[in-house]
Amino acid sequence: MTNKAEQPPLDEALGRHREELKQLFPVPPSKPAPRKPAKTAGITLVVAIAFGALAWLNPAYKSEHFATAIGERRAVVLSDGSELLLDSGSQVDINWRLLSREVDLRSGQALFEVSSAVYRPFVVSAGSAKVQVLGTLFNVRRLDNDDVRVTLARGRVEVDATAAPQTSVLLMPGQQVDLIRGQLMPVAKADASKAMAWKNDRIVFEQTPLDEVVSLLRHYRKAPIHLSNPSLAALKVTGVFEAHNVDLLLDLLPSILPVSVLRQEDGSVQIQRKPTRK
């Protein structure tokens, strides 16, 4: 037995003539391998840019509108489990977006009980106010002059003035803030149950200016209510009244304030200063 294995005849012949074969049949230069990592990186970059654009645009994929007539109150359960209670004469537009849930309170008053969703905050706009929340119970009231009041019962909300976005306040339970002519007022203590009493068909006034009272009552009455003189606006009203019987409150006003209430044929009401006796 020999130590070296015997080569097959073909392999032996190829070995002897290897160099001559290379000259006759040169091997073509090898092509570089596809740069898969670069292609993968490019796809990743495109996807990242697309997601970034979507996040920046925050597109709406569904919109809803809810409204109540004068004298109507409506409960709405949203698809995320949040609940809205709309007061008389109120309107809301809801936009479901990729990164947020947005409600525009166009008129009236609404009570919000918001389900928590950390990745998609709940934002309520009302005139010059913006309320941002993750999960809580709060009331937003928008008056005819676009003044807004936000009252918090549970959780935490941040209230911004859209005209001055660099200013905001953080409300804790039992606090409220007003936006008057687009400006945030100081945070005040509030009885949330009184602010939300309308859900039980009651309106509570505590030293409330008459112009604010009238602005609220307009959402409970089809025919208009007018103040004949701006000097009446600062008169204060205190009491608890039935939301479904605004006319009773109007009849009581002359016994509460130095005013007279004149009813017109078209159903409208004119509130004017009571004439002084000579």
C-alpha positions in Angstrom: 0.0 0.0 0.0 1.3 3.4 -0.9 1.0 6.5 1.3 -0.4 8.8 -1.4 -3.8 8.1 -3.0 -3.7 7.6 -6.7 -5.2 10.5 -8.7 -7.9 9.8 -11.4 -6.5 10.0 -15.0 -8.7 13.1 -15.8 -7.5 15.1 -12.7 -3.9 14.2 -13.5 -4.2 15.5 -17.1 -5.9 18.8 -16.0 -3.2 19.3 -13.5 -0.4 19.0 -16.1 -2.1 21.5 -18.5 -3.7 24.0 -16.0 -1.7 27.0 -17.1 -2.3 26.4 -20.9 -6.0 26.1 -20.2 -6.1 29.4 -18.3 -4.6 31.2 -21.3 -7.1 29.6 -23.8 -10.2 30.0 -21.5 -9.6 33.0 -19.3 -12.0 33.3 -16.3 -14.3 36.4 -16.6 -13.9 39.0 -13.8 -16.2 38.4 -10.9 -19.2 40.8 -10.4 -19.5 42.5 -7.1 -22.3 41.0 -4.9 -25.5 43.0 -4.5 -25.3 45.5 -1.7 -28.3 44.2 0.2 -27.5 46.1 3.4 -27.7 49.4 1.6 -31.0 48.5 -0.1 -32.5 47.5 3.3 -31.3 50.7 4.9 -32.9 52.7 2.1 -36.3 50.9 2.6 -36.0 51.5 6.3 -35.3 55.2 5.7 -38.3 55.6 3.4 -40.6 53.9 5.9 -39.3 56.1 8.7 -39.9 59.2 6.6 -43.5 58.0 5.7 -44.3 57.4 9.3 -42.8 60.8 10.3 -44.9 62.6 7.7 -48.1 60.8 8.9 -47.2 61.8 12.5 -46.7 65.4 11.5 -49.8 65.6 9.4 -51.9 63.6 11.9 -54.6 62.9 9.3 -58.3 62.3 10.3 -59.7 59.0 9.2 -63.2 59.5 10.5 -65.4 62.5 11.4 -68.7 62.7 13.3 -71.2 65.4 14.2 -73.6 65.5 17.1 -76.1 68.2 18.0 -79.1 68.8 20.3 -82.2 70.9 19.7 -83.5 73.4 22.2 -84.8 71.5 25.1 -83.0 68.3 24.1 -80.2 66.5 26.0 -78.3 63.7 24.4 -75.8 61.1 25.6 -73.2 59.8 23.2 -70.9 56.9 23.6 -67.8 57.1 21.3 -66.1 54.2 19.7 -63.2 54.4 22.2 -65.6 54.2 25.2 -65.5 57.9 26.0 -68.9 59.4 26.9 -70.3 62.8 26.0 -73.5 64.4 27.4 -74.6 67.3 25.3 -76.7 70.0 26.8 -79.6 71.8 25.1 -78.7 73.7 22.0 -75.2 72.2 21.7 -73.1 71.1 18.8 -69.8 69.1 18.6 -67.6 67.9 15.7 -65.4 64.9 16.4 -62.3 64.0 14.3 -60.6 60.7 14.9 -57.0 61.1 13.9 -53.9 58.9 13.8 -52.3 60.4 16.9 -55.2 62.2 18.6 -58.9 62.3 19.3 -60.2 65.8 18.7 -63.6 67.4 19.6 -64.7 70.9 18.6 -67.5 72.2 20.8 -69.1 74.6 18.4 -71.8 75.8 20.7 -73.4 75.1 24.0 -72.2 72.8 26.8 -70.9 69.3 27.1 -69.8 66.9 29.9 -66.9 64.6 29.0 -65.9 61.3 30.6 -62.8 60.3 28.6 -61.4 56.8 28.3 -57.6 56.7 28.8 -55.4 56.2 25.7 -51.8 57.3 26.4 -50.8 57.1 22.7 -53.8 59.2 21.5 -54.7 62.1 23.8 -58.2 63.6 23.8 -58.3 67.3 22.8 -61.4 69.5 23.2 -61.5 72.9 21.4 -64.1 75.5 22.3 -63.6 78.9 20.8 -60.3 80.3 22.1 -59.8 77.4 24.6 -58.1 74.1 24.1 -58.3 71.3 26.7 -55.9 68.4 26.6 -56.6 65.2 28.6 -55.7 61.6 28.8 -58.6 60.4 31.0 -60.9 62.3 33.2 -64.3 63.9 33.9 -64.8 67.6 33.1 -67.3 70.1 31.8 -66.8 72.7 29.0 -69.2 75.5 28.5 -69.1 77.9 25.5 -71.1 81.1 25.6 -72.4 83.1 22.7 -69.6 85.6 23.0 -67.1 82.7 22.8 -66.1 83.0 26.5 -65.3 79.5 27.8 -65.4 77.9 31.2 -63.7 74.6 32.0 -64.5 72.8 35.2 -62.7 69.6 36.4 -64.3 66.9 38.5 -61.8 64.1 38.2 -58.3 63.6 36.8 -56.1 66.4 35.3 -56.5 68.6 32.3 -54.3 71.2 30.7 -56.1 74.3 29.3 -54.5 76.5 26.6 -55.5 79.8 25.1 -55.2 79.3 21.3 -54.4 83.0 20.9 -51.4 82.6 23.2 -50.3 78.9 23.0 -47.3 79.6 25.2 -49.7 80.1 28.2 -51.5 77.2 29.8 -52.8 76.1 33.2 -53.1 72.7 34.8 -56.4 72.0 36.5 -56.8 69.7 39.5 -60.2 68.3 40.7 -62.4 71.0 42.1 -60.9 73.8 40.0 -62.1 75.7 37.0 -60.7 78.4 34.7 -62.4 80.9 32.4 -61.2 82.3 29.1 -62.5 85.8 28.6 -61.9 87.4 25.3 -59.3 84.8 24.5 -57.3 85.4 27.7 -56.9 82.8 30.5 -58.1 84.0 33.9 -56.7 82.9 37.2 -57.6 79.3 38.3 -60.5 79.3 40.8 -62.0 76.8 43.2 -65.3 75.3 41.9 -68.0 72.9 43.0 -68.0 70.6 40.0 -71.4 69.1 41.0 -73.0 72.6 40.6 -71.2 73.2 37.3 -72.5 69.9 36.0 -76.0 70.2 37.6 -77.5 70.7 34.1 -77.3 67.0 33.5 -80.0 66.7 36.2 -82.0 69.4 34.6 -80.9 72.1 37.1 -79.1 75.4 36.4 -77.1 76.8 39.3 -76.1 80.5 39.5 -73.9 82.0 42.2 -73.4 85.7 41.8 -73.4 85.2 38.1 -73.4 88.3 35.9 -76.7 88.8 34.0 -75.1 88.8 30.6 -73.6 85.4 31.3 -77.0 84.2 32.6 -78.8 85.3 29.4 -76.1 83.8 27.2 -76.6 80.4 28.9 -80.4 80.7 28.9 -80.4 81.2 25.1 -79.5 77.5 24.7 -82.7 76.5 26.5 -85.1 78.7 24.6 -86.0 78.9 20.9 -87.0 82.6 20.8 -84.2 85.2 21.5 -83.5 86.9 24.8 -82.1 90.4 24.6 -80.5 92.8 27.1 -81.7 96.3 26.2 -78.8 98.1 27.9 -75.1 97.0 28.4 -75.3 98.5 31.9 -77.5 95.5 32.9 -74.7 93.0 32.2 -73.0 93.3 35.6 -76.2 92.6 37.7 -75.7 89.4 39.7 -78.1 86.4 39.8 -78.0 83.7 42.5 -80.3 80.6 42.7 -81.1 77.1 41.5 -83.6 76.9 38.5 -85.1 74.2 36.3 -83.4 74.0 32.9 -86.6 72.9 31.2 -88.5 76.0 32.5 -86.5 79.0 31.5 -89.6 81.1 31.2 -90.2 80.7 34.9 -86.8 82.1 35.6 -87.5 85.1 33.3 -90.7 85.7 35.1 -88.8 85.7 38.4 -86.1 88.1 37.3 -88.0 91.3 38.2 -88.3 90.0 41.8 -84.6 89.3 41.9 -83.1 92.3 40.0 -84.2 95.9 39.2 -85.3 94.9 35.7 -88.6 94.3 33.8 -89.2 91.6 31.3 -91.1 92.4 28.1 -92.4 89.6 26.0 -92.9 90.3 22.3 -95.4 88.8 19.9 -92.7 86.8 18.1 -91.8 85.1 21.4 -88.6 87.0 22.0 -87.9 88.6 25.4 -86.5 92.1 26.1 -84.9 92.6 29.5 -84.7 96.3 30.4 -83.9 98.3 33.5 -87.0 98.8 35.7 -88.0 102.5 35.5 -87.3 104.4 38.7 -90.3 105.9 40.5 -90.6 109.6 40.7 
